[in-house]
Amino acid sequence: MSTKKTRSRASKHQIPAIRLADPFYEREIERYESPLPSREYILQLLTEAGCPVDADAFAGQLEITEAERDLFQRRLGAMQRDGQLMLNRKRQLCLPDKLDLIKGRVEGHPDGFGFVAPEEGGDDLYLSPKEMHRVLHGDRVMVRVAGFDRRGRREAKIVEVLEHVNKFVVGRYYLEGGVGFLIAENRRINQDILVPAEHAGAAHPGQVVTVEIVTQPGAHNEAVGRVSEILGSFTGPGMEIEIALRKHDLPYVFPPEVEDQASKLPNKVLKKDMAGREDIRHLPLVTIDGETARDFDDAVYCEPLGRSGFRLVVAIADVSHYVKPRDALDSEGFNRGNSVYFPRRVIPMLPEALSNGLCSLNPEVDRLSMVCDMRITSAGSIKEYRFYPAVIYSHARLTYNQVWDWLSGAARPDAKQAALMPHLQALDKLFRTLLKARAKRGAIDFGSTETQILFDDQGKIDAIVPVIRNDAHRIIEECMLAANVCASDFLQENEQPALYRVHEGPTAEKLAALRGFLAEFGLDLGGGDKPHAKDYAELLEKIKPRPDHGLLQTVMLRSLKQAVYSPDNKGHFGLAYEAYTHFTSPIRRYPDLLVHRGIKAVLNGEKLPAKGLAEIGVHCSQTERRADDATRDVDAWLKTYFMQDRIGDEYNGTVSAVTSFGMFVSVDDIFIEGLVHVSELGQDYFHYDQAKHMMLGERTGKRYRLGDRVRIKVMRADIETSKIDFSLVEDFGAVVDTEAPKKKTSKPRTGAKKK
């Protein structure tokens, strides 16, 4: 310590007075042998100058030496990339705020234009195709508002590109007229990337390749790439997943240091790791999962306690024992954020040595767990709970269908499994109790149909079937909800910073739109300006018998916000909980791992810092959406491929969405969605009513609305774009709106532009 102080004092004799006035000087000298002016001080001096400052003169003012000049330029460059300052054409340093510049991220559109989403919030700004020529989707830019486009949107001009984020792009390689180019699989990257012959390698036209961007696009040049990986034929087995991994920048190869750390882990629980843990291996805990599950996060046990209720034990794999903060496994787990589940393939958050081995609660082996041990009353309320680290021994690996068959009497367990039946029956009774408490609490239960894609021996789709959820699924769901609620209560009670699973209610705008929509059906949501989840639940129950139940439920669901991870507890609206966390899946969700660490910190009398939790929450919310987008892409490609052999076939379906360019129809039985373009609706001018989720014919008054039943014919299935087009064969009693105003037009009008 004394050496550092001596160095600090000695350094001050050599530092110019103007730099000693830096309020962050001490921080900088702790970091660097030769401290530079801090970012804050640079911004302070530029603000005090009140005008653009010559870059070289500014370096002279700060008495930057020749030896320091390179490092100083790097600092200024980093500040430019972060949008803190910019350099104008006269090589003058400027403050973006003083230039009325806006920092944001580019969002490309397949039709060639784009938008800038401001980082500080606010409405998006329109980018013309000419402006988009300078950037690719995802790039960070500094823009100036240049006016308004013909639709009244603010139009932006790019002043500076802060960061080109696309280093590698996946797509199809083509060769035309001796010119090679790549069409990106991500349609938001709407400009071709040139691939000179010397950069094409062994790629053949039509193949899927990954290119490394060697020259980023500019105002007067195209993006240029070099083939770095040849994936193969576009229709090859599993290609849809390979494309999705690269398109969405999903980490799918573990770095060597991660594999190395995982390889050094033991293949079984060691005796030394059991020290300080409660031994509950005698409890007949079991795992209950789907038939194809390979990573088992949770094991459960229940016993009745007479009139006082039940004891529920939920044991969760203790991943935090093996994955320590800031080690290689932890860094990669954070980077991935979550596991990603594709048909026939999983991209795990952690290496298989952990996810399918040491941290998977496999049957008849010892495993380390974090346990939530609860006492639940006969009314379904959690009377008390306790968290503790334990050693467990799963007595069986059961499936949902197996358990439900036993409980419903459709099948009988064998002699060995029969010993588990009293505990499974107790779980079932507890579930019925928790279900009543859920209804009383007012949690929303939006019924939705999940599907599963079945493949033949050649890897092609054989069928798309609905996933039938039985009560065994719901038993485990209620057990996990109870443990998650206890975890959030425990962390909040002990003032331990943590990531909560936050689901806020509807915004005032969406609520007003929903109320207006429901009023047309003679319905009222209730709850005034701030409805409760119970108001939603009661209305959902009320409309169940109605033939338009699907329409009403969909519109109600779309009025709610998306759930996110945040250190600010704002409750979970959908589940009607004042506080909620994710505790039950640390193998496959990074926020759960952090919750485990928080609980352990409380048990050890420690307190983890809150610093950085907000950023981690944003990151994990983004990786969750990234995974959803990737899996949707794969499902869409597979379903489009499946429909190629069904061109001309007719099906019944339901209108699942209405847009300005047509309506999407979900086909019965095969659960595939396609577009009926506005031009296919009939000889009329159709107008889109966003508030009423419908298309209305100007001349005929014919109305197509969300939830309507129709019959369609399959017209196209384009695997290049993963889009399926339908034509309308018949509408089952489409309503004619006799009160619709008949508009007279002086000249022909066309429908919305086809997407």
FIROVEX-232050 format. One line per field, with one value per residue (C-alpha): x negated, y negated, z negated; residue in three letters. Coordinates in steps of 0.5 Angstrom, whole numbers, padded with zeros to 4 digits. Layout:
N
xx <- (X; ...)
yy <- (Y; ...)
zz <- (Z; ...)
aa <- (ala; ...)
This chain:
755
xx <- (0000; -0006; -0009; -0003; -0002; -0009; -0008; -0002; -0006; -0012; -0008; -0004; -0011; -0011; -0003; -0001; 0003; 0009; 0009; 0008; 0015; 0018; 0023; 0022; 0014; 0014; 0018; 0014; 0007; 0010; 0011; 0005; -0002; -0002; 0005; 0009; 0015; 0021; 0027; 0031; 0026; 0025; 0033; 0032; 0027; 0031; 0037; 0034; 0031; 0038; 0036; 0032; 0025; 0019; 0017; 0010; 0010; 0014; 0009; 0004; 0008; 0008; 0000; 0001; -0006; -0009; -0009; -0002; 0001; 0003; 0006; 0010; 0012; 0015; 0019; 0022; 0024; 0027; 0031; 0033; 0035; 0039; 0043; 0040; 0037; 0035; 0030; 0033; 0030; 0026; 0022; 0026; 0028; 0036; 0041; 0047; 0052; 0050; 0051; 0058; 0055; 0059; 0055; 0059; 0058; 0060; 0066; 0066; 0073; 0073; 0075; 0069; 0071; 0070; 0070; 0066; 0068; 0066; 0062; 0065; 0072; 0077; 0080; 0076; 0073; 0074; 0068; 0068; 0065; 0060; 0058; 0059; 0053; 0048; 0050; 0052; 0058; 0055; 0050; 0050; 0050; 0051; 0056; 0059; 0067; 0067; 0074; 0081; 0082; 0089; 0092; 0090; 0085; 0078; 0073; 0066; 0059; 0053; 0048; 0043; 0043; 0041; 0040; 0041; 0043; 0044; 0037; 0040; 0046; 0049; 0053; 0053; 0047; 0049; 0045; 0048; 0044; 0037; 0039; 0040; 0044; 0048; 0055; 0056; 0061; 0063; 0067; 0066; 0059; 0062; 0056; 0052; 0045; 0040; 0035; 0029; 0027; 0021; 0025; 0030; 0025; 0029; 0036; 0041; 0047; 0053; 0049; 0050; 0044; 0041; 0037; 0033; 0034; 0027; 0030; 0036; 0041; 0040; 0044; 0040; 0038; 0041; 0040; 0034; 0034; 0029; 0032; 0030; 0034; 0038; 0044; 0047; 0054; 0059; 0064; 0059; 0061; 0061; 0059; 0064; 0061; 0054; 0057; 0061; 0055; 0051; 0056; 0058; 0051; 0052; 0046; 0046; 0038; 0036; 0029; 0023; 0022; 0029; 0029; 0022; 0025; 0031; 0027; 0023; 0030; 0031; 0036; 0040; 0041; 0035; 0035; 0032; 0037; 0043; 0040; 0044; 0051; 0057; 0057; 0064; 0063; 0068; 0074; 0077; 0076; 0077; 0076; 0082; 0081; 0082; 0080; 0075; 0072; 0064; 0063; 0067; 0067; 0072; 0074; 0080; 0083; 0090; 0093; 0100; 0100; 0107; 0111; 0105; 0104; 0098; 0090; 0087; 0080; 0077; 0070; 0066; 0059; 0054; 0050; 0047; 0043; 0039; 0040; 0036; 0037; 0032; 0030; 0030; 0036; 0040; 0037; 0040; 0046; 0047; 0046; 0051; 0056; 0060; 0060; 0064; 0068; 0069; 0073; 0068; 0062; 0061; 0055; 0054; 0052; 0047; 0043; 0046; 0041; 0046; 0052; 0053; 0049; 0046; 0052; 0057; 0062; 0061; 0064; 0061; 0055; 0053; 0053; 0052; 0058; 0061; 0068; 0074; 0078; 0085; 0091; 0097; 0104; 0110; 0112; 0106; 0102; 0095; 0095; 0087; 0081; 0074; 0068; 0062; 0056; 0057; 0055; 0061; 0062; 0067; 0071; 0074; 0074; 0082; 0085; 0092; 0096; 0093; 0095; 0102; 0104; 0102; 0106; 0112; 0112; 0111; 0105; 0102; 0094; 0090; 0088; 0082; 0086; 0092; 0088; 0088; 0096; 0098; 0093; 0095; 0103; 0101; 0098; 0104; 0108; 0103; 0104; 0112; 0111; 0106; 0110; 0116; 0111; 0109; 0116; 0117; 0111; 0113; 0108; 0109; 0109; 0109; 0110; 0105; 0104; 0096; 0094; 0089; 0085; 0085; 0079; 0078; 0072; 0069; 0070; 0076; 0082; 0087; 0093; 0094; 0098; 0101; 0097; 0103; 0102; 0105; 0105; 0098; 0095; 0099; 0097; 0090; 0092; 0095; 0089; 0084; 0089; 0089; 0081; 0080; 0085; 0081; 0075; 0077; 0080; 0073; 0069; 0074; 0074; 0067; 0066; 0061; 0060; 0063; 0066; 0074; 0078; 0082; 0089; 0092; 0099; 0102; 0100; 0105; 0105; 0106; 0111; 0115; 0115; 0117; 0123; 0125; 0125; 0129; 0134; 0136; 0138; 0142; 0136; 0132; 0126; 0127; 0121; 0122; 0115; 0111; 0114; 0112; 0110; 0116; 0120; 0117; 0118; 0126; 0127; 0123; 0128; 0134; 0132; 0130; 0137; 0137; 0136; 0131; 0127; 0121; 0121; 0122; 0117; 0112; 0113; 0113; 0106; 0103; 0105; 0100; 0093; 0087; 0084; 0077; 0071; 0070; 0067; 0073; 0079; 0085; 0089; 0091; 0098; 0100; 0099; 0102; 0095; 0093; 0086; 0083; 0076; 0074; 0070; 0072; 0068; 0060; 0058; 0061; 0062; 0057; 0062; 0064; 0056; 0056; 0062; 0058; 0052; 0056; 0060; 0053; 0050; 0056; 0055; 0048; 0049; 0046; 0049; 0048; 0047; 0053; 0048; 0049; 0055; 0059; 0055; 0055; 0062; 0062; 0057; 0061; 0068; 0064; 0061; 0068; 0071; 0066; 0067; 0074; 0073; 0068; 0073; 0079; 0074; 0073; 0080; 0082; 0077; 0079; 0086; 0085; 0081; 0087; 0092; 0088; 0092; 0098; 0099; 0106; 0109; 0115; 0116; 0120; 0117; 0118; 0115; 0110; 0107; 0110; 0105; 0105; 0103; 0107; 0109; 0105; 0109; 0108; 0109; 0113; 0110; 0103; 0102; 0099; 0100; 0100; 0102; 0108; 0106; 0110; 0111; 0114; 0120; 0124; 0126; 0126; 0122; 0120; 0118; 0114; 0117; 0112; 0116; 0122; 0117; 0120; 0120; 0126; 0129; 0130; 0136; 0138; 0138; 0135; 0131; 0125; 0123; 0119; 0122; 0126; 0127; 0124; 0123; 0116; 0112; 0104; 0101; 0094; 0089; 0082; 0077; 0072; 0076; 0080; 0087; 0093; 0098; 0106; 0112; 0119; 0123; 0129; 0131; 0136; 0141; 0136; 0140; 0142; 0142; 0148; 0146; 0140; 0139; 0139; 0133; 0132; 0126; 0124; 0118; 0116; 0113; 0108; 0108; 0102; 0095; 0094; 0089)
yy <- (0000; -0005; -0003; -0005; -0012; -0014; -0012; -0017; -0022; -0022; -0022; -0028; -0032; -0030; -0031; -0038; -0042; -0042; -0034; -0035; -0038; -0032; -0030; -0023; -0023; -0018; -0013; -0014; -0013; -0007; -0004; -0006; -0007; -0014; -0016; -0020; -0025; -0021; -0021; -0025; -0031; -0031; -0032; -0037; -0041; -0040; -0043; -0049; -0050; -0052; -0050; -0045; -0044; -0042; -0035; -0037; -0044; -0040; -0035; -0041; -0044; -0038; -0037; -0030; -0028; -0024; -0018; -0019; -0021; -0014; -0012; -0019; -0018; -0011; -0014; -0019; -0013; -0009; -0015; -0016; -0009; -0010; -0016; -0021; -0025; -0026; -0028; -0033; -0034; -0040; -0035; -0038; -0035; -0036; -0034; -0030; -0033; -0040; -0038; -0035; -0028; -0022; -0015; -0009; -0002; 0000; 0004; 0006; 0008; 0013; 0008; 0004; -0001; -0001; -0005; -0007; -0005; -0011; -0008; -0013; -0011; -0015; -0013; -0010; -0014; -0012; -0011; -0011; -0006; -0011; -0011; -0004; -0003; -0005; 0000; 0007; 0009; 0008; 0003; -0003; -0010; -0017; -0021; -0027; -0029; -0031; -0032; -0028; -0022; -0022; -0018; -0023; -0019; -0023; -0021; -0021; -0022; -0018; -0023; -0017; -0010; -0008; -0001; 0005; 0011; 0016; 0019; 0026; 0027; 0033; 0034; 0037; 0036; 0034; 0033; 0029; 0026; 0028; 0024; 0027; 0025; 0027; 0026; 0026; 0031; 0025; 0021; 0015; 0015; 0013; 0011; 0016; 0018; 0018; 0024; 0024; 0030; 0030; 0030; 0035; 0041; 0048; 0045; 0047; 0043; 0044; 0047; 0044; 0041; 0036; 0030; 0026; 0018; 0016; 0009; 0006; 0002; -0005; -0011; -0009; -0002; 0005; 0010; 0015; 0022; 0028; 0035; 0037; 0044; 0048; 0051; 0055; 0055; 0051; 0057; 0062; 0065; 0060; 0054; 0050; 0051; 0049; 0043; 0041; 0041; 0037; 0032; 0031; 0031; 0036; 0039; 0047; 0049; 0049; 0045; 0049; 0047; 0048; 0055; 0056; 0054; 0059; 0064; 0063; 0064; 0071; 0076; 0077; 0073; 0074; 0075; 0068; 0064; 0067; 0064; 0059; 0061; 0065; 0072; 0073; 0079; 0083; 0079; 0082; 0076; 0077; 0073; 0072; 0070; 0071; 0077; 0074; 0070; 0071; 0066; 0066; 0060; 0062; 0067; 0067; 0071; 0070; 0073; 0071; 0068; 0069; 0063; 0059; 0060; 0062; 0062; 0061; 0062; 0059; 0061; 0057; 0059; 0055; 0052; 0046; 0051; 0053; 0046; 0041; 0033; 0031; 0038; 0040; 0044; 0038; 0033; 0038; 0039; 0032; 0031; 0036; 0034; 0040; 0047; 0047; 0052; 0054; 0060; 0066; 0062; 0058; 0052; 0053; 0047; 0051; 0057; 0064; 0066; 0062; 0061; 0068; 0071; 0068; 0063; 0067; 0071; 0078; 0084; 0088; 0083; 0078; 0071; 0064; 0060; 0054; 0055; 0051; 0055; 0052; 0053; 0052; 0051; 0055; 0048; 0048; 0042; 0043; 0043; 0044; 0046; 0047; 0047; 0051; 0055; 0062; 0069; 0073; 0079; 0079; 0086; 0086; 0082; 0082; 0079; 0074; 0079; 0085; 0081; 0079; 0086; 0089; 0083; 0084; 0091; 0092; 0096; 0100; 0099; 0105; 0108; 0103; 0097; 0098; 0096; 0089; 0089; 0086; 0080; 0079; 0079; 0074; 0069; 0070; 0068; 0062; 0060; 0060; 0055; 0051; 0050; 0047; 0042; 0040; 0039; 0035; 0031; 0029; 0032; 0032; 0038; 0037; 0043; 0045; 0051; 0053; 0057; 0062; 0064; 0071; 0074; 0080; 0084; 0080; 0073; 0071; 0068; 0074; 0070; 0064; 0066; 0062; 0063; 0066; 0063; 0067; 0066; 0069; 0063; 0058; 0062; 0060; 0053; 0052; 0055; 0050; 0044; 0045; 0046; 0040; 0036; 0038; 0036; 0029; 0028; 0031; 0026; 0020; 0021; 0022; 0016; 0020; 0016; 0021; 0022; 0022; 0025; 0018; 0018; 0012; 0010; 0007; 0000; -0006; -0006; 0002; 0002; -0003; 0000; 0007; 0004; 0001; 0007; 0011; 0006; 0008; 0014; 0012; 0014; 0010; 0012; 0009; 0006; -0001; -0004; 0001; 0008; 0014; 0021; 0023; 0019; 0022; 0029; 0028; 0025; 0031; 0035; 0032; 0032; 0039; 0042; 0036; 0038; 0032; 0034; 0035; 0028; 0025; 0029; 0027; 0020; 0020; 0023; 0018; 0013; 0015; 0014; 0019; 0022; 0019; 0020; 0014; 0013; 0008; 0012; 0010; 0017; 0022; 0019; 0026; 0030; 0025; 0025; 0019; 0022; 0028; 0031; 0036; 0041; 0048; 0049; 0047; 0052; 0048; 0041; 0036; 0032; 0038; 0039; 0032; 0034; 0040; 0036; 0030; 0036; 0039; 0032; 0031; 0038; 0036; 0029; 0026; 0020; 0020; 0013; 0011; 0007; 0010; 0014; 0009; 0010; 0018; 0017; 0014; 0019; 0025; 0022; 0021; 0028; 0031; 0027; 0029; 0036; 0035; 0032; 0038; 0043; 0040; 0039; 0047; 0048; 0044; 0047; 0054; 0053; 0049; 0055; 0060; 0056; 0056; 0063; 0060; 0055; 0054; 0058; 0055; 0054; 0051; 0046; 0040; 0033; 0032; 0025; 0019; 0014; 0008; 0013; 0019; 0024; 0030; 0037; 0042; 0049; 0054; 0061; 0059; 0053; 0049; 0041; 0038; 0031; 0030; 0023; 0017; 0018; 0025; 0023; 0021; 0016; 0010; 0005; 0008; 0003; 0005; 0003; 0004; 0003; 0008; 0013; 0014; 0012; 0009; 0009; 0002; 0003; 0010; 0009; 0016; 0016; 0021; 0021; 0025; 0031; 0032; 0039; 0040; 0045; 0044; 0047; 0048; 0043; 0043; 0045; 0042; 0045; 0039; 0034; 0039; 0036; 0040; 0037; 0039; 0037; 0036; 0041; 0040; 0036; 0039; 0034; 0028; 0022; 0016; 0010; 0006; 0000; -0001; -0007; -0007; -0011; -0014; -0014; -0019; -0014; -0007; -0005; 0001; 0005; 0005; 0007; 0014; 0017)
zz <- (0000; -0002; 0005; 0009; 0005; 0006; 0013; 0013; 0010; 0015; 0021; 0019; 0020; 0027; 0029; 0031; 0027; 0031; 0031; 0023; 0023; 0026; 0020; 0022; 0022; 0016; 0020; 0026; 0023; 0019; 0026; 0030; 0029; 0033; 0032; 0038; 0037; 0035; 0039; 0035; 0034; 0042; 0043; 0037; 0041; 0048; 0044; 0041; 0048; 0050; 0058; 0062; 0060; 0065; 0063; 0064; 0060; 0054; 0054; 0053; 0048; 0044; 0045; 0048; 0049; 0055; 0051; 0049; 0056; 0058; 0052; 0051; 0059; 0057; 0051; 0055; 0060; 0055; 0053; 0060; 0061; 0054; 0057; 0052; 0057; 0064; 0069; 0075; 0082; 0079; 0074; 0068; 0062; 0061; 0056; 0059; 0054; 0057; 0064; 0063; 0065; 0063; 0061; 0063; 0066; 0073; 0075; 0082; 0086; 0092; 0096; 0096; 0091; 0084; 0077; 0071; 0064; 0060; 0054; 0049; 0051; 0055; 0062; 0068; 0073; 0081; 0085; 0092; 0097; 0099; 0091; 0090; 0096; 0091; 0085; 0083; 0079; 0071; 0073; 0067; 0070; 0069; 0073; 0074; 0075; 0082; 0083; 0084; 0089; 0093; 0088; 0082; 0079; 0077; 0082; 0080; 0083; 0081; 0078; 0076; 0075; 0068; 0069; 0074; 0070; 0076; 0076; 0079; 0083; 0086; 0092; 0099; 0104; 0111; 0117; 0123; 0129; 0126; 0119; 0113; 0107; 0101; 0099; 0092; 0089; 0084; 0088; 0084; 0087; 0094; 0098; 0102; 0099; 0105; 0105; 0109; 0113; 0109; 0102; 0105; 0103; 0105; 0104; 0110; 0112; 0108; 0102; 0095; 0092; 0087; 0089; 0085; 0087; 0089; 0091; 0088; 0092; 0093; 0097; 0104; 0103; 0102; 0096; 0098; 0095; 0095; 0094; 0087; 0087; 0092; 0089; 0095; 0098; 0096; 0096; 0092; 0085; 0080; 0084; 0081; 0074; 0077; 0080; 0074; 0069; 0074; 0076; 0069; 0066; 0061; 0058; 0060; 0059; 0052; 0051; 0050; 0043; 0041; 0044; 0040; 0033; 0034; 0036; 0029; 0025; 0022; 0025; 0018; 0012; 0007; 0000; -0002; 0002; -0002; -0008; -0012; -0008; -0010; -0008; -0006; -0001; -0005; -0002; 0004; 0008; 0016; 0022; 0027; 0034; 0041; 0045; 0048; 0043; 0041; 0036; 0030; 0026; 0020; 0016; 0011; 0005; 0002; -0005; -0008; -0015; -0017; -0018; -0018; -0010; -0007; -0007; 0000; 0001; 0008; 0009; 0015; 0018; 0014; 0020; 0016; 0012; 0019; 0022; 0019; 0020; 0026; 0027; 0034; 0034; 0030; 0036; 0041; 0038; 0037; 0045; 0047; 0042; 0042; 0046; 0053; 0055; 0062; 0065; 0064; 0062; 0055; 0055; 0047; 0043; 0039; 0042; 0042; 0036; 0032; 0035; 0037; 0031; 0025; 0024; 0027; 0022; 0025; 0022; 0016; 0016; 0010; 0012; 0009; 0009; 0006; 0002; 0001; -0004; -0005; -0010; -0006; -0009; -0007; -0004; 0000; -0003; -0005; -0012; -0013; -0009; -0010; -0005; -0006; -0002; -0002; 0001; 0005; 0008; 0014; 0013; 0020; 0026; 0028; 0034; 0034; 0038; 0034; 0027; 0030; 0032; 0025; 0022; 0027; 0026; 0034; 0032; 0026; 0023; 0022; 0015; 0015; 0017; 0013; 0006; 0009; 0010; 0004; 0005; 0012; 0009; 0004; 0010; 0013; 0007; 0006; 0013; 0013; 0006; 0010; 0016; 0011; 0008; 0015; 0017; 0011; 0012; 0019; 0023; 0031; 0034; 0042; 0045; 0051; 0056; 0056; 0062; 0063; 0069; 0071; 0075; 0080; 0080; 0086; 0081; 0085; 0082; 0081; 0077; 0073; 0067; 0061; 0054; 0049; 0042; 0037; 0030; 0028; 0032; 0028; 0021; 0023; 0025; 0018; 0014; 0018; 0017; 0010; 0009; 0014; 0009; 0003; 0006; 0008; 0001; -0002; 0002; 0000; -0007; -0008; -0003; 0001; 0008; 0013; 0020; 0020; 0026; 0027; 0031; 0031; 0032; 0039; 0041; 0040; 0048; 0049; 0043; 0047; 0053; 0050; 0046; 0053; 0056; 0051; 0051; 0058; 0055; 0049; 0044; 0039; 0036; 0029; 0024; 0026; 0028; 0025; 0027; 0023; 0026; 0022; 0027; 0033; 0030; 0028; 0035; 0039; 0035; 0037; 0044; 0044; 0047; 0053; 0060; 0060; 0054; 0058; 0061; 0054; 0051; 0056; 0056; 0048; 0048; 0053; 0048; 0043; 0043; 0044; 0038; 0036; 0031; 0027; 0020; 0019; 0016; 0019; 0018; 0023; 0026; 0030; 0024; 0019; 0015; 0011; 0012; 0016; 0018; 0022; 0018; 0021; 0027; 0026; 0031; 0036; 0034; 0031; 0027; 0023; 0022; 0019; 0015; 0012; 0010; 0007; 0002; 0000; -0001; -0006; -0009; -0010; -0013; -0007; -0002; 0005; 0008; 0013; 0017; 0025; 0023; 0028; 0034; 0032; 0032; 0039; 0042; 0040; 0042; 0049; 0049; 0048; 0054; 0058; 0056; 0058; 0064; 0066; 0065; 0068; 0075; 0074; 0073; 0079; 0084; 0082; 0083; 0090; 0092; 0090; 0094; 0100; 0102; 0100; 0105; 0108; 0101; 0098; 0090; 0085; 0080; 0076; 0077; 0072; 0074; 0078; 0081; 0086; 0092; 0090; 0085; 0082; 0082; 0077; 0080; 0076; 0074; 0077; 0073; 0079; 0080; 0087; 0090; 0094; 0098; 0098; 0105; 0104; 0100; 0106; 0111; 0106; 0103; 0096; 0090; 0084; 0077; 0072; 0066; 0068; 0071; 0077; 0085; 0087; 0095; 0097; 0102; 0100; 0092; 0091; 0085; 0083; 0076; 0071; 0069; 0076; 0079; 0086; 0091; 0095; 0101; 0100; 0106; 0104; 0099; 0100; 0096; 0098; 0094; 0090; 0092; 0093; 0098; 0098; 0102; 0099; 0101; 0097; 0091; 0086; 0085; 0085; 0083; 0087; 0084; 0086; 0082; 0086; 0089; 0097; 0099; 0106; 0109; 0115; 0117; 0116; 0110; 0108; 0102; 0098; 0100; 0100; 0095)
aa <- (met; ser; thr; lys; lys; thr; arg; ser; arg; ala; ser; lys; his; gln; ile; pro; ala; ile; arg; leu; ala; asp; pro; phe; tyr; glu; arg; glu; ile; glu; arg; tyr; glu; ser; pro; leu; pro; ser; arg; glu; tyr; ile; leu; gln; leu; leu; thr; glu; ala; gly; cys; pro; val; asp; ala; asp; ala; phe; ala; gly; gln; leu; glu; ile; thr; glu; ala; glu; arg; asp; leu; phe; gln; arg; arg; leu; gly; ala; met; gln; arg; asp; gly; gln; leu; met; leu; asn; arg; lys; arg; gln; leu; cys; leu; pro; asp; lys; leu; asp; leu; ile; lys; gly; arg; val; glu; gly; his; pro; asp; gly; phe; gly; phe; val; ala; pro; glu; glu; gly; gly; asp; asp; leu; tyr; leu; ser; pro; lys; glu; met; his; arg; val; leu; his; gly; asp; arg; val; met; val; arg; val; ala; gly; phe; asp; arg; arg; gly; arg; arg; glu; ala; lys; ile; val; glu; val; leu; glu; his; val; asn; lys; phe; val; val; gly; arg; tyr; tyr; leu; glu; gly; gly; val; gly; phe; leu; ile; ala; glu; asn; arg; arg; ile; asn; gln; asp; ile; leu; val; pro; ala; glu; his; ala; gly; ala; ala; his; pro; gly; gln; val; val; thr; val; glu; ile; val; thr; gln; pro; gly; ala; his; asn; glu; ala; val; gly; arg; val; ser; glu; ile; leu; gly; ser; phe; thr; gly; pro; gly; met; glu; ile; glu; ile; ala; leu; arg; lys; his; asp; leu; pro; tyr; val; phe; pro; pro; glu; val; glu; asp; gln; ala; ser; lys; leu; pro; asn; lys; val; leu; lys; lys; asp; met; ala; gly; arg; glu; asp; ile; arg; his; leu; pro; leu; val; thr; ile; asp; gly; glu; thr; ala; arg; asp; phe; asp; asp; ala; val; tyr; cys; glu; pro; leu; gly; arg; ser; gly; phe; arg; leu; val; val; ala; ile; ala; asp; val; ser; his; tyr; val; lys; pro; arg; asp; ala; leu; asp; ser; glu; gly; phe; asn; arg; gly; asn; ser; val; tyr; phe; pro; arg; arg; val; ile; pro; met; leu; pro; glu; ala; leu; ser; asn; gly; leu; cys; ser; leu; asn; pro; glu; val; asp; arg; leu; ser; met; val; cys; asp; met; arg; ile; thr; ser; ala; gly; ser; ile; lys; glu; tyr; arg; phe; tyr; pro; ala; val; ile; tyr; ser; his; ala; arg; leu; thr; tyr; asn; gln; val; trp; asp; trp; leu; ser; gly; ala; ala; arg; pro; asp; ala; lys; gln; ala; ala; leu; met; pro; his; leu; gln; ala; leu; asp; lys; leu; phe; arg; thr; leu; leu; lys; ala; arg; ala; lys; arg; gly; ala; ile; asp; phe; gly; ser; thr; glu; thr; gln; ile; leu; phe; asp; asp; gln; gly; lys; ile; asp; ala; ile; val; pro; val; ile; arg; asn; asp; ala; his; arg; ile; ile; glu; glu; cys; met; leu; ala; ala; asn; val; cys; ala; ser; asp; phe; leu; gln; glu; asn; glu; gln; pro; ala; leu; tyr; arg; val; his; glu; gly; pro; thr; ala; glu; lys; leu; ala; ala; leu; arg; gly; phe; leu; ala; glu; phe; gly; leu; asp; leu; gly; gly; gly; asp; lys; pro; his; ala; lys; asp; tyr; ala; glu; leu; leu; glu; lys; ile; lys; pro; arg; pro; asp; his; gly; leu; leu; gln; thr; val; met; leu; arg; ser; leu; lys; gln; ala; val; tyr; ser; pro; asp; asn; lys; gly; his; phe; gly; leu; ala; tyr; glu; ala; tyr; thr; his; phe; thr; ser; pro; ile; arg; arg; tyr; pro; asp; leu; leu; val; his; arg; gly; ile; lys; ala; val; leu; asn; gly; glu; lys; leu; pro; ala; lys; gly; leu; ala; glu; ile; gly; val; his; cys; ser; gln; thr; glu; arg; arg; ala; asp; asp; ala; thr; arg; asp; val; asp; ala; trp; leu; lys; thr; tyr; phe; met; gln; asp; arg; ile; gly; asp; glu; tyr; asn; gly; thr; val; ser; ala; val; thr; ser; phe; gly; met; phe; val; ser; val; asp; asp; ile; phe; ile; glu; gly; leu; val; his; val; ser; glu; leu; gly; gln; asp; tyr; phe; his; tyr; asp; gln; ala; lys; his; met; met; leu; gly; glu; arg; thr; gly; lys; arg; tyr; arg; leu; gly; asp; arg; val; arg; ile; lys; val; met; arg; ala; asp; ile; glu; thr; ser; lys; ile; asp; phe; ser; leu; val; glu; asp; phe; gly; ala; val; val; asp; thr; glu; ala; pro; lys; lys; lys; thr; ser; lys; pro; arg; thr; gly; ala; lys; lys; lys)
